[in-house]
Amino acid sequence: MDGARTWTMSAKDLDRLEVLGRVIERRLTQRQAAEQLGLSLRQVKRLCRALRRDGAAGLVSGKRGRPSNRRLSAAVREHALDLVRARYADFGPTLACEKLGEQHDLTVSRETLRGWMIEAGLWVPRAQRPRRAHQLRHRRSCLGELIQIDGCDHEWFEDRAPRCTLLVYVDDATSRLMELRFVASESAFDYFASTRAYIERHGKPVAFYSDKASISRVTASEANKKRGATQFSRALSELNIDILCANTPQAKGRVERAHLTLQDRLVKELRLREIRDVEAANAFAPEFIADYNRRFARAPRSQHDTHRPVRDDEDLERIFTWREDRKLSKNLTLHYKRVTYLVEPGPKTLPLAGERCRVHEHADGHIEVFHGGERLPCRVFFDTDPRVTDADIVANKRLGAVLTRIRADQQERDRQRLASPKLTLRQKERIRAASS
């Protein structure tokens, strides 16, 4: 029909039309409609009057299609785009917005400028950019020349056990699985244990190839503390093993594709054997690795094995420890993780007051103190309450395991409180309700 106007209704408008239509047909009260739509009764009455008077078009906002009353004028838009064309043609919207404010006293929001630049053809949004082609990379020639490592967080035991992480070591030349280890999270000590097992079984590779996670690469927060290496990269450096970080997941595609195979085959193998804990899964891992390599590994281009044996002076037990420097007080004490340690006084230790020592923490929690490569005798002098802690910085990949541990600690503290005879029955009921 000539002169007919087309209205575009949003999903919210269609929902309102359906509910208000039932009100018009007297199948629903206005108060019930207000509760369903989250509107006031007065607004529902107004919308019903508009629906009776104008039909479905009465539910469409009259402001739709009209320019905002607060939009910037066309003159400001053209002035901003002229400046961008003249001086900031290769700038992104964020940087260009900053420079317009700093250099030209022109206040424009970043997203507004982004929209203007897209309309003017000065900026291409990410969704419209051509797909990036990841060039193929040839495999390395020799076994042990490059080992791709990564952690895969997955429901490995399905509903039989909590979610955990699998550390995967894949040889780039052959696609062989070199090491598998089920762990709670990607922590430094877990990588210490799996890498030590790898080295004891195969020897020292030339290099490991990892992602840019904080386990192998210093983050911005750590760089501000002037820490040049992570604990894991420091340990590899002492063993003369390089650690490389991939810029994209595609760069370490062999281990990424291995994750897909493991999430299919390994999950089913664990189900068939009714394995329901990490210890049993790690015991089964060598059998699975042998079967996997028999099926999927390929021969290297060169038969030379680049793995190197561990030297006699390389103590793996000491290398794979967490190390931090501490200063000895005049009383020969030092603080580490809310615990005060006392270095035993003696002819060799008394002159070390005020000197910096190095604390080595082992996976089982015990520590050793060294100065100049010599171990100092020490003992725990005072242990503070471990529950009174500062806020911990937790990496994203470790968050699940940390929250599980925190929840278990909270439940244990609740059980201890419930055992207290000082609590009333009502207080115990509140604790049970909060922990349920």
C-alpha positions as CSV (number, residue, x, y, z in Angstrom):
1,M,0.0,0.0,0.0
2,D,1.3,3.4,-1.0
3,G,2.5,5.5,2.0
4,A,2.8,2.5,4.2
5,R,5.5,2.7,6.8
6,T,7.6,-0.3,7.9
7,W,8.5,-0.7,11.5
8,T,11.5,-2.7,12.7
9,M,10.8,-4.4,16.0
10,S,13.5,-5.6,18.4
11,A,13.3,-8.9,20.3
12,K,12.3,-7.0,23.4
13,D,9.4,-5.3,21.4
14,L,8.3,-8.8,20.2
15,D,8.3,-10.1,23.8
16,R,6.2,-7.1,24.9
17,L,3.8,-7.6,22.0
18,E,3.2,-11.3,22.9
19,V,2.6,-10.5,26.6
20,L,0.5,-7.4,26.1
21,G,-1.5,-9.2,23.4
22,R,-2.6,-11.7,26.1
23,V,-3.6,-8.7,28.3
24,I,-5.7,-7.3,25.5
25,E,-7.4,-10.7,25.1
26,R,-8.0,-10.8,28.9
27,R,-5.9,-14.0,29.3
28,L,-3.5,-12.1,31.6
29,T,-3.9,-9.2,34.0
30,Q,-1.9,-6.0,33.7
31,R,-0.2,-6.7,37.1
32,Q,0.9,-10.1,35.9
33,A,2.2,-8.6,32.7
34,A,4.2,-6.0,34.6
35,E,5.8,-8.7,36.7
36,Q,6.8,-10.8,33.6
37,L,8.1,-7.8,31.7
38,G,9.8,-6.2,34.6
39,L,7.9,-2.9,34.2
40,S,5.7,-0.8,36.4
41,L,2.0,-1.2,36.3
42,R,1.6,2.4,35.0
43,Q,4.0,1.7,32.1
44,V,2.0,-1.5,31.2
45,K,-1.2,0.5,31.1
46,R,0.4,3.1,28.8
47,L,1.7,0.4,26.5
48,C,-1.7,-1.3,26.4
49,R,-3.3,2.0,25.3
50,A,-0.7,2.4,22.6
51,L,-1.2,-1.1,21.4
52,R,-5.0,-0.6,21.1
53,R,-4.6,2.7,19.4
54,D,-1.7,2.1,16.9
55,G,-1.3,-1.7,16.9
56,A,2.2,-3.2,17.1
57,A,3.7,0.1,15.9
58,G,2.7,1.7,19.1
59,L,5.2,-0.4,21.0
60,V,8.1,0.8,19.0
61,S,10.0,3.8,20.6
62,G,9.4,7.0,18.8
63,K,13.1,7.9,19.2
64,R,14.2,4.9,17.0
65,G,15.9,6.1,13.9
66,R,16.4,9.6,15.1
67,P,19.8,11.0,15.8
68,S,20.8,11.4,19.5
69,N,20.4,14.9,21.0
70,R,23.9,14.6,22.5
71,R,25.7,13.6,19.3
72,L,28.6,15.7,18.2
73,S,28.0,18.1,15.3
74,A,29.0,17.3,11.7
75,A,31.6,20.1,11.9
76,V,33.4,18.4,14.9
77,R,33.3,15.1,13.0
78,E,34.9,16.5,9.9
79,H,37.5,18.5,11.9
80,A,38.5,15.3,13.7
81,L,38.7,13.3,10.5
82,D,40.7,16.0,8.7
83,L,43.3,15.9,11.6
84,V,43.4,12.1,11.4
85,R,43.9,12.2,7.6
86,A,46.6,14.8,7.8
87,R,48.7,13.7,10.8
88,Y,47.4,10.4,12.2
89,A,46.6,8.3,9.1
90,D,48.4,5.2,10.4
91,F,47.3,5.6,14.0
92,G,44.8,3.3,15.6
93,P,41.6,4.8,17.1
94,T,42.9,4.6,20.7
95,L,46.2,6.4,20.0
96,A,44.5,8.9,17.6
97,C,41.9,9.7,20.2
98,E,44.7,10.4,22.8
99,K,46.6,12.7,20.4
100,L,43.4,14.7,19.4
101,G,42.9,15.4,23.1
102,E,46.6,16.2,23.9
103,Q,47.6,18.1,20.8
104,H,44.4,19.7,19.6
105,D,42.2,19.9,22.6
106,L,39.5,17.9,20.8
107,T,37.6,15.7,23.2
108,V,36.1,12.7,21.4
109,S,35.4,9.3,22.8
110,R,37.5,6.4,21.5
111,E,34.6,4.4,20.2
112,T,33.0,7.4,18.5
113,L,36.3,8.1,16.7
114,R,36.6,4.4,15.8
115,G,33.1,4.6,14.2
116,W,34.0,7.7,12.3
117,M,37.3,6.3,11.0
118,I,35.6,3.1,9.9
119,E,32.9,5.0,7.9
120,A,35.6,7.2,6.4
121,G,37.7,4.2,5.4
122,L,40.6,5.2,7.7
123,W,40.4,2.1,9.9
124,V,39.5,-1.6,9.1
125,P,37.8,-3.4,12.0
126,R,39.2,-6.7,13.0
127,A,36.2,-8.7,11.8
128,Q,36.7,-7.3,8.3
129,R,40.4,-7.9,8.0
130,P,41.7,-10.7,5.8
131,R,42.5,-13.9,7.7
132,R,46.2,-14.2,8.6
133,A,47.9,-17.1,6.9
134,H,50.2,-19.1,9.2
135,Q,53.0,-20.4,7.1
136,L,54.0,-24.0,7.4
137,R,57.2,-24.9,9.2
138,H,59.2,-28.0,8.5
139,R,59.8,-30.4,11.3
140,R,63.2,-30.4,13.0
141,S,65.5,-33.1,11.7
142,C,66.6,-34.9,14.9
143,L,65.0,-36.3,18.0
144,G,65.3,-34.1,21.0
145,E,66.2,-31.0,19.0
146,L,62.9,-29.2,19.9
147,I,60.4,-30.5,22.5
148,Q,57.0,-28.8,22.5
149,I,55.4,-28.6,25.9
150,D,52.0,-27.4,27.1
151,G,49.4,-28.1,29.7
152,C,45.8,-29.1,28.9
153,D,43.1,-28.5,31.4
154,H,40.3,-31.0,30.8
155,E,37.8,-33.4,32.4
156,W,40.2,-36.3,32.0
157,F,38.4,-38.5,34.5
158,E,34.9,-37.3,33.3
159,D,32.7,-37.5,36.4
160,R,34.9,-39.9,38.4
161,A,37.3,-37.3,39.8
162,P,37.8,-33.5,39.8
163,R,39.1,-31.7,36.7
164,C,42.9,-31.6,36.4
165,T,45.7,-30.7,34.0
166,L,47.8,-32.9,31.8
167,L,51.4,-31.8,31.0
168,V,52.3,-32.9,27.5
169,Y,55.8,-33.2,26.0
170,V,55.9,-33.8,22.2
171,D,59.0,-34.1,20.1
172,D,58.8,-31.8,17.0
173,A,60.8,-34.1,14.7
174,T,58.8,-37.3,15.3
175,S,55.5,-36.3,17.0
176,R,56.4,-38.8,19.7
177,L,54.9,-38.3,23.2
178,M,57.9,-38.0,25.4
179,E,56.3,-37.3,28.8
180,L,52.8,-37.2,30.2
181,R,52.0,-36.2,33.8
182,F,48.6,-35.5,35.4
183,V,48.8,-32.6,37.9
184,A,46.4,-30.3,39.7
185,S,47.6,-27.2,37.8
186,E,50.5,-25.8,35.7
187,S,52.7,-24.8,38.6
188,A,56.5,-24.5,38.7
189,F,56.9,-27.6,40.9
190,D,54.8,-29.7,38.6
191,Y,56.9,-28.6,35.6
192,F,60.0,-29.3,37.7
193,A,58.8,-32.9,38.5
194,S,57.8,-33.7,34.9
195,T,60.9,-32.2,33.3
196,R,63.1,-34.0,35.7
197,A,61.4,-37.3,34.9
198,Y,61.8,-36.4,31.2
199,I,65.6,-35.8,31.6
200,E,66.1,-38.9,33.6
201,R,64.4,-41.0,31.0
202,H,65.6,-39.4,27.7
203,G,68.4,-36.9,28.6
204,K,68.7,-33.2,28.0
205,P,67.1,-31.9,24.8
206,V,68.4,-28.9,22.9
207,A,65.3,-26.7,23.6
208,F,61.8,-26.7,24.9
209,Y,59.0,-24.8,23.0
210,S,56.3,-23.4,25.1
211,D,53.5,-20.8,25.0
212,K,53.9,-17.3,26.6
213,A,52.6,-18.4,30.0
214,S,54.1,-17.1,33.1
215,I,55.8,-20.4,33.9
216,S,58.3,-19.9,31.1
217,R,58.3,-16.2,30.5
218,V,58.6,-13.2,32.8
219,T,55.3,-11.3,33.0
220,A,55.0,-7.5,33.1
221,S,54.4,-7.5,36.9
222,E,57.5,-9.7,37.4
223,A,59.6,-7.5,35.1
224,N,58.7,-4.5,37.2
225,K,60.3,-6.3,40.1
226,K,63.5,-6.7,38.0
227,R,63.2,-10.4,37.7
228,G,64.9,-11.5,34.5
229,A,63.9,-15.2,34.5
230,T,61.2,-17.4,35.8
231,Q,62.0,-20.3,38.2
232,F,61.5,-22.8,35.3
233,S,63.6,-21.0,32.8
234,R,66.4,-20.5,35.4
235,A,66.5,-24.3,36.1
236,L,66.7,-25.0,32.4
237,S,69.5,-22.5,32.0
238,E,71.5,-24.3,34.6
239,L,71.1,-27.4,32.6
240,N,72.1,-25.6,29.4
241,I,68.6,-26.1,27.9
242,D,67.0,-23.3,26.0
243,I,63.3,-22.3,26.4
244,L,61.5,-20.7,23.4
245,C,58.1,-19.1,23.5
246,A,55.6,-19.4,20.6
247,N,53.9,-16.3,19.5
248,T,50.7,-18.1,18.4
249,P,49.1,-21.5,19.2
250,Q,49.6,-22.5,15.5
251,A,53.4,-22.2,16.0
252,K,53.3,-25.2,18.4
253,G,50.7,-27.1,16.4
254,R,52.0,-30.5,17.1
255,V,51.3,-30.4,20.8
256,E,48.0,-28.6,20.2
257,R,46.9,-31.3,17.9
258,A,48.1,-33.9,20.3
259,H,45.7,-32.4,22.9
260,L,42.7,-33.3,20.6
261,T,43.9,-36.9,20.2
262,L,44.5,-37.2,23.9
263,Q,41.1,-35.7,24.9
264,D,39.5,-38.5,22.8
265,R,41.7,-41.6,23.2
266,L,43.2,-41.0,26.6
267,V,39.8,-40.2,28.2
268,K,38.3,-43.4,26.9
269,E,41.3,-45.5,28.0
270,L,41.0,-44.1,31.5
271,R,37.3,-44.9,31.5
272,L,37.9,-48.5,30.3
273,R,40.4,-49.1,33.1
274,E,38.2,-47.3,35.6
275,I,41.0,-45.0,36.6
276,R,39.7,-42.3,38.9
277,D,42.7,-40.5,40.4
278,V,45.9,-38.8,39.4
279,E,48.3,-41.4,40.9
280,A,46.8,-44.3,39.0
281,A,46.6,-42.2,35.8
282,N,50.3,-41.3,36.0
283,A,51.1,-45.0,36.6
284,F,49.2,-45.9,33.4
285,A,50.8,-43.0,31.3
286,P,54.0,-45.0,30.2
287,E,51.8,-47.8,28.8
288,F,49.6,-45.3,26.9
289,I,52.7,-43.4,25.6
290,A,54.2,-46.6,24.2
291,D,50.9,-47.5,22.4
292,Y,50.4,-43.9,21.1
293,N,54.0,-43.7,19.7
294,R,53.6,-47.1,18.0
295,R,50.5,-45.8,16.2
296,F,51.3,-42.1,15.5
297,A,55.0,-41.4,15.7
298,R,57.0,-41.0,12.6
299,A,60.7,-41.5,11.8
300,P,63.0,-38.4,12.0
301,R,64.8,-37.2,8.9
302,S,68.1,-37.8,10.8
303,Q,68.8,-40.7,13.0
304,H,71.0,-38.6,15.3
305,D,69.6,-38.2,18.8
306,T,70.5,-34.8,20.2
307,H,69.6,-35.6,23.8
308,R,72.6,-35.1,26.1
309,P,73.4,-37.0,29.3
310,V,73.3,-35.2,32.7
311,R,76.8,-34.2,33.9
312,D,78.1,-35.4,37.2
313,D,78.1,-31.8,38.5
314,E,74.4,-31.2,37.6
315,D,72.4,-32.0,40.7
316,L,68.8,-32.3,39.5
317,E,67.5,-32.4,43.1
318,R,69.1,-29.0,43.8
319,I,68.5,-27.5,40.3
320,F,64.7,-28.1,40.3
321,T,64.0,-26.1,43.5
322,W,62.3,-22.7,44.0
323,R,64.9,-20.1,44.8
324,E,64.7,-16.7,46.4
325,D,67.3,-14.4,48.0
326,R,66.9,-13.4,51.6
327,K,69.1,-11.2,53.9
328,L,70.4,-12.6,57.2
329,S,69.6,-10.4,60.2
330,K,72.1,-9.7,62.9
331,N,70.6,-12.5,64.8
332,L,71.2,-14.9,61.9
333,T,67.4,-15.2,61.1
334,L,65.6,-14.9,57.8
335,H,62.0,-14.8,56.8
336,Y,60.5,-17.0,54.1
337,K,56.8,-17.5,53.4
338,R,55.7,-16.3,56.9
339,V,58.2,-18.6,58.6
340,T,61.2,-17.4,60.5
341,Y,64.3,-19.6,60.1
342,L,67.4,-19.5,62.4
343,V,70.8,-20.2,61.0
344,E,72.7,-22.1,63.6
345,P,75.4,-19.9,65.1
346,G,79.0,-21.0,64.6
347,P,82.4,-19.9,63.5
348,K,81.4,-20.1,59.8
349,T,77.9,-18.5,60.1
350,L,78.5,-15.7,62.6
351,P,80.4,-13.5,60.1
352,L,77.5,-13.9,57.6
353,A,75.2,-11.5,59.6
354,G,73.8,-9.0,57.1
355,E,74.8,-11.1,54.1
356,R,72.3,-12.2,51.4
357,C,71.7,-15.9,51.3
358,R,69.7,-18.0,48.8
359,V,66.7,-20.1,50.0
360,H,66.0,-23.3,48.1
361,E,62.5,-24.7,48.5
362,H,61.9,-28.3,47.5
363,A,58.6,-29.8,46.3
364,D,57.9,-31.4,49.7
365,G,58.1,-28.0,51.4
366,H,61.4,-28.3,53.2
367,I,64.0,-25.6,52.6
368,E,67.7,-25.2,52.5
369,V,69.8,-22.1,52.9
370,F,73.0,-21.5,50.9
371,H,75.7,-18.9,50.9
372,G,78.3,-18.9,48.2
373,G,77.3,-22.4,47.2
374,E,77.7,-23.8,50.7
375,R,74.8,-25.1,52.7
376,L,74.1,-23.4,56.0
377,P,72.6,-25.4,58.9
378,C,69.2,-23.9,59.9
379,R,66.0,-24.7,61.6
380,V,62.5,-23.3,62.0
381,F,62.5,-20.7,64.7
382,F,58.9,-19.3,64.5
383,D,55.9,-20.3,62.3
384,T,53.2,-17.7,61.9
385,D,49.5,-18.5,61.4
386,P,49.3,-19.6,57.8
387,R,45.7,-18.4,57.5
388,V,46.7,-14.7,58.0
389,T,48.0,-14.0,54.5
390,D,48.2,-11.2,52.0
391,A,46.3,-11.5,48.8
392,D,48.0,-14.1,46.6
393,I,48.7,-13.4,42.9
394,V,47.3,-16.5,41.1
395,A,47.9,-17.2,37.4
396,N,44.8,-18.0,35.4
397,K,45.9,-21.5,34.6
398,R,46.3,-22.3,38.3
399,L,43.0,-20.7,39.4
400,G,40.9,-23.9,39.5
401,A,43.4,-25.8,41.7
402,V,43.8,-22.8,44.0
403,L,40.1,-22.4,44.5
404,T,39.7,-26.2,45.2
405,R,42.4,-26.0,47.9
406,I,40.8,-22.8,49.4
407,R,37.4,-24.5,49.5
408,A,38.9,-27.6,51.2
409,D,40.6,-25.3,53.8
410,Q,37.4,-23.4,54.5
411,Q,35.5,-26.7,55.0
412,E,38.1,-28.0,57.4
413,R,38.0,-24.7,59.4
414,D,34.2,-25.0,59.6
415,R,34.5,-28.6,60.9
416,Q,36.9,-27.4,63.6
417,R,34.6,-24.6,64.6
418,L,31.6,-27.0,64.8
419,A,33.6,-29.1,67.2
420,S,34.0,-26.2,69.6
421,P,31.8,-26.5,72.8
422,K,31.5,-22.7,73.0
423,L,29.1,-22.5,70.0
424,T,25.4,-22.5,70.5
425,L,23.2,-24.8,68.5
426,R,21.9,-21.9,66.4
427,Q,25.5,-20.8,65.6
428,K,26.3,-24.3,64.4
429,E,23.3,-24.4,62.2
430,R,24.3,-21.2,60.6
431,I,27.8,-22.5,59.9
432,R,26.4,-25.7,58.4
433,A,24.0,-23.6,56.2
434,A,26.8,-21.4,55.0
435,S,29.1,-24.3,54.1
436,S,26.5,-26.4,52.3
